[in-house]
């Protein structure tokens, strides 16, 4: 029996930073550390580059970058593999990514999901664990971190490439784990994300774990594989999210794999940065409530009508924020448009239909993406 333990986002910021730098795994993971010690393979997502000096890129959203010494806490916790395919790994450009790869390699920690170019970023990491060849593939939705054939970054989510990639390595892998960094923050799963994860199972994955949403998305067994639609951050303390209870709750995914590549999945619930630094297992009474809530979410995933209805509800609440972002509103205009005032006053139905066509038409969207990706404006 081979045991693989998967944690989600690690970002050594704020109150957790000093523990990472000192390599104080005991205060970072507390009574969760025994789970790391028992596992044969330990995987997590590094949500920031490790840098020697700041070289931030121009982007929207927060920019992360922490000192090389932060690898110490990851190493002493026994984490073997770090997924780097995420929306922050290129926050400090190619220099930050290159340094991260070097720091991880020097610490003896394998990485997957990012590299000097697309070819390097898309490589499936294969490691022999007690005679089972475990493959780990990390992919991220297209944001500011995407690698291209000529530039460094994260492995972008591309289902055609996924199928080709898996097929090219099929004879080398007994059990394939996919880390999918995507979905909306604090909401999972959308019908598209669920369909994507199921397709990945159909095309060869044994387990697909969605990371990035910072909330619990439920899980399901599908055609003999495991899908987790959000497991919460592992250790990450962002002040803006501190008031949100869901940001401080998560679970480790524990896969037990037999020689025939059959597997069972268990979870290990925890709380993190709440506001005491580090992560620790939930108290029993809270864990029981947590499991009931998670089971209810998971049960709802079996009903496509419910998944669609919840997604429409989320989009309805978010519509004006998204419209403001699409139309390039500044902070003041976003505030004025929080209830749709500017949308109704300044943009007619025909104008909005034009925007819809540019966004929804694959050909028009491809042109727009090329214009921005190639720096034409």
N, C-alpha and C positions, 0 to 999 in steps of 0.2 A: 504493500500500500504506500502510495506517495501522497503527501499532503502539501498543497499549495495554498498560501495565504495571500490574499489580495487586499490592499488598502488603497484608498483613493488619494485625494490631493494633499500633498505636503508642501507647505509654504512657510519657511522658517522666519516669520515676521513677528513684530511686536513682542509680547511677553514670552513667546517660545524661543526667540532668537538666541538668547544666551545659552540655553540648554543644548541647542543644536551645536553651537560653536564649541562648547566644552565637551561635547560627546557624552552628555548626561542622559543616556537612554532610559535610565531608571525613572527620572522625573519627567521624561517626555512621554513614556508609555505606561508607567506605573504597573498595575496588575494585568495589563494587556501584554506585557513583555513575555510572559510565559507562553502565550500563543505564538509569538514570533520564534521563541526558542524551540518549540515542539515541531514547527513546520519544516519541511525539507526545502521549500522554495518560498521566498518572501518577495512580493512585488508591490510597488506603489508608484504613484505619479508625482514627479517633481514639478511643481507648479510655478517654478521661477528659474531663471538662469543663475548660475554661480559666477560672480564677476570679481575682477581685481580692481576695476575702475568703472564708473558709470559711462555708458555710451548709449543712452536711451534713443529709441526710434520715435518718430512722430506717429501717434496712433490715438484712438479714442479709448476710454477706460483706463483703469489703473495700470501703472508700470511697476513690475517687480524685478528685483535683482539683489541677491544677498551674497555675503562674503564666502570665499572658498571654504573657510573653516566650518561652515554649516553642514558640510558633508560628514563631519565627525559623528553627529548624532544619528545620522542615517546608517552609517557603517556599524557603530556600536550596537544598534538595534538589530543588526544581522540582516538587513534588507539586501537581497542579492541583485535585484533587477529594478531599474527605474525606467518607467515610461516617460518619454520626453515630448510626445505628441500632444501639445496643448496650446491654448491661445496666448500663453505668456512666454514660451521658451525663447522667442526671438525679441523680447522686450528691449534687450541691449544689443541687438543686431548680430551680425556674424561673429563679432569678437566675443560676445557673451556666450553664444552657443558653443563656439570652439573651445572656450575656456571650460565650460561645463562638461563637455565630453572628456577633456583632458583630466579634470579633477576627479570625475567618476572613475575613469580608467585607472588612475593612480591609486584610488582607494579600493580597487578590486571589485567595483560594482558595475555590472553590465548595464547597457542602455539599449533602448529600442525606440523607434518612432521619430528620430530627428537625425540630421546629418548634413554633410557639406553640400549635398544636392538631393534631388528627388530620388535618384537611384539608391543612395545611401540611406535616406530616411525611410524608404519603404521596405528595407530588409527585415525579414522575420528572424527574430532571435531564436535559435534552437539550442536547448540545453538538456543534457542527459541527467535525469534525476532518478536515481535508483533503478536504472534500466529503462525508464520511460522517457522518450524523446518529446519534451514539452516545447511547443512553439509559442512565442509571444509576439503578437503584432499590435502595434499602437497606431491609431489613426486619429485625426482631429478634423473637425469641420473647418472650412475655409475662413480664417480671420487674418490677423496681421502676421501670423507666424508661418505661413505656408511656404514650403520648399518648392522650387521649380527645377527643371533639368539643369539650370546653370547657377542656381543660388541656394544657399543653405536655408534650413528651416524644418518645420514639422511635416510629417507624412499626411497629406490631405485625404479626406474621405472621398473615395472614388470607387464605386461599386464594380465598375468594369475592371479597374486595375486590381481591386481586391480579388476578384475571381481568377484573373490571370496569375497574380502573385501566389495565391494559395495552390493553384494547380501546378505551378512550376516547382513547388517544394513538397508536394503531397507525399512523395516517397520517403521524405526525410523526417516526417513528423508523425508521432503517435497521437498527440493530444494538443489541440490548438486553442489558445486563449487570445481573445481580441479585446483590447482596451479601447473603447470608443469615447473620445473626449468631445462631447457635443450636447445638444438639446438646450432648451431655454433654462436659464438659471431659476431655481426654485419652482420649476414645473417639469414634470416628466410623467409618462412619455407622451409625445404627440403621436398621432397615427403614423406619420412618416418615420419617426424614430423606431416605433415598434415594428413596422414593416421592414426597415433596414436591418434591425437586429435579427429578426426571423430569417431574412434572406441570407445573412451571414452564416447562420446555423445550417440552413439548407445547402449552402455552398462549401461547407467543410469545417466550420468552427465548432468546437465542443462547448465553449463558454464565451459569452459576450457580456462585458461589464461596462455599463455607461458611467462615465465620470464627468465631472464639471458642474452638474446642476446644483450641488450643495444642498440637496434635499433627498428624501427617500422616495423612490419611485416604484417600489414593489419589485417582484421577480416572478418568473415563470419557467416551467420546463416546456421545451418546445422541440419536438422531433428528436428526443433523446439528449438535447443540449440544455444548458442553463443560460438564462438571460436575466441580468440584473439591471434595472432601469434607474439607477442612481443609488449610491451608497453613502452619500454625505462626505464631507471633507475629513481627512484623517487627522492632520494637525495644521490648522490654519486660523489665524486670528486677525480678521479684518474689522476695524472699528465700526465701519458703516453697517456691518451685518450683526453686530453684537446683540441688538434687541430682538433678533429673530431666533426663536427657540429652535427651529429646524436646522439652523446653521450649526448648532452645537451638538447635534445628534447624528450618529452614523453607525455603520457596522462593517466589520471585516468579513470578507467572503472566504470561506474555507472549503476547498475542494479536496475530496479524498478520491484518488484515482487508482484503479486496479491495473494489473498488467495488461488486461484486454482493452484498456482505455475507457471502460465504464467508470462512471463517477457519481458521487453523491455530493450535495452542497449543504453546508450549514452556515449560520451567521453568528457573529460575535458582536452584540450591540455595545456601544460606548458613548460617552460624552467627551467633548473636547473644547478647550479654551472657554470655559463656562462660568466665570472668567478666569478661574485658576488655570495656569498654563498646563499644557500637555493633554494627553488623552487617557481615559481610565474607563474600565468596564462599568456599565450601568449597575446601580443597585438593583437587587432582585425584584422589588415591587415595581420599580420603574421599567425594568426590562420586560416584565410580563405585559404591562400596558403597551409598551413599544411594539412587542411582537404581535399583539392583537391588532394594533393599528396597521402594521405592515402586512399582516395576513389579509386584512380587509382591502388594502390597496391592491394586493396581488390577486385577490379573487375578482376584483372589478376589471382587471386587465383581460380576463377571459371573455368579456362582453365588448365587442367592437363598437356597439352603439353607445355604450357608456364612455369608452375612450374618446370617441368622436365628440360626444356632447360636452365632456369636460374640457376638451381642447377648444371648442367653440366658445365656451364660457371664459376661458383664459384669454383668448384673442379679443373677445368683446371688452374685457377689462383693460386690455393693453393697447387698444386700437389707436388712441390719440397720441400716445407716446411714440408708437412706431411711425405714425404718419408724420409727426414732427421730425423724427430722425431722418425719414426718407426725403422730406422737403427741405432739410438743412436749416431748421430753425435754431436760432441761438437760445441762450438760457432764458431770456425774457420771453421770447416768443413761445418757447416750450411751456413756460408757466401759463401764459395766456391761453395756450391751446390744450391745457390739461383736461378740459371738458369739451373740447372740439369747437371752441368759439372761432378761432382763426380758420379752421378748416371750412366751416360753414360760410364765413364772411368772405374769404379771399379766393376760395377755390370752388369753381362750379363742377357740376357732375361730369361734364365732358372733359375737363382738365384732369380730374381724378381717374377717369377711365383711360386717359392717355398714359398716366403714371402706371396704372394697373397693367396695361399692355406691355410697357417697357420691362416691368418686373416679372410678369408671368410668362411671357413668350420666351421660350428657350433661346431662340435666335437673337432677339433684342437684348436679352440678359447677357448672352455671350459677348455681344458687341460692347455693352457697358462695362462688363468685367475686364475685357481686353483693354479698353481705354484707360481704366484706372490702374490695372496691373502693369501696363507698359508705360505709365507716367505720361500719358499724352496730354493731360491737363493738370 
